[in-house]
Amino acid sequence: MSRMTSNLLDEAIGLDDSTSLSPLVGRLLLVEDCVETSGAFVLHHLLKRAFSSPHSSNAVIFIAFSQSFVHYDRVLRKLGCNLAAQRDSHRFFFLDMLTVGCSDRSGKETGEGVLVGLYCKIQRAVSALIQENKRHVTIVIDDIPLLEVAANGSSNHVLDFLHYCHTLTSEIGCSIIALSHEDVYLDIERPLILQMEYLADVLIKVGPLATGIAKDVHGQLTVLNKPVGGLQENLRNRVHNFQFYIKENGTEFFYSGSRA
């Protein structure tokens, strides 16, 4: 698969750095969206980037609470990426969590047990990929609030799970990409999202235009890179603001007022 042309989002998080195996190695990237403006397109874009890399040793473990494999495969095919082929070549592991809690009618499996079992699956998948000489593994969680639902509403269990996953970034060099919904926690105490923001090396906020609905602009992005070692000097602790327009076969990113 040929390399993708870089754009404002790639440049903001360092994915245009062709000298690195992956600029996200050992980092946690958190995407926050809202009801008015979904951030799922960012996950789709980063998935395609992972498989468009010239490094065939990249692999993805995708933890799906929000949508099925068929959904993601259909979306990525429109973007020019075949997830089924990536799965068959052992570069894509899909963990379907949509029915979690539904199979055990007795209710014996606790939320903690669900997350412990999920983490064991992730560990096994990471170990298998390392044995296959996959040098960089990205773990994607498509819906943090639904992860909390799977834990029977226990933020503490989710935080424990996320901390265990976070250890994989330092111990093995995995990357973590997670999507959360900021407005889910607006009217309540939100230790989960605050802790996620604290752990995140890159924070991407997706929201509507401050000026209201526009026909040719779907929303705006704010990207913050925290000052961590190894990051390009021009990205450290810098805030990037730009807008986006979602098309069927991709997303355009541009600065305010620059789109013809």
ABEGO torsion letter per residue (X at the ends): XBBBBBBAAAAAAGAABAABABAABGBBBBBBBBAABBAAAAAAAAAAAAAABABAABBBBBBBAABBAAAAAAAAAAAGBBAAAAAAAGABBBBBAAABGAABAAGABBAAAAAAAAAAAAAAAAAAAAAAGBABBBBBBABAAAAAAAAGGBAAAAAAAAAAAAAAAAAAGBBBBBBBBAAAAAABBBAAAAAAAAABABBBBBBBBAAEBBAABAEBBBBBBBBBBGBBAAABGBBBBBBBBBBAAEBBBBBBGABX
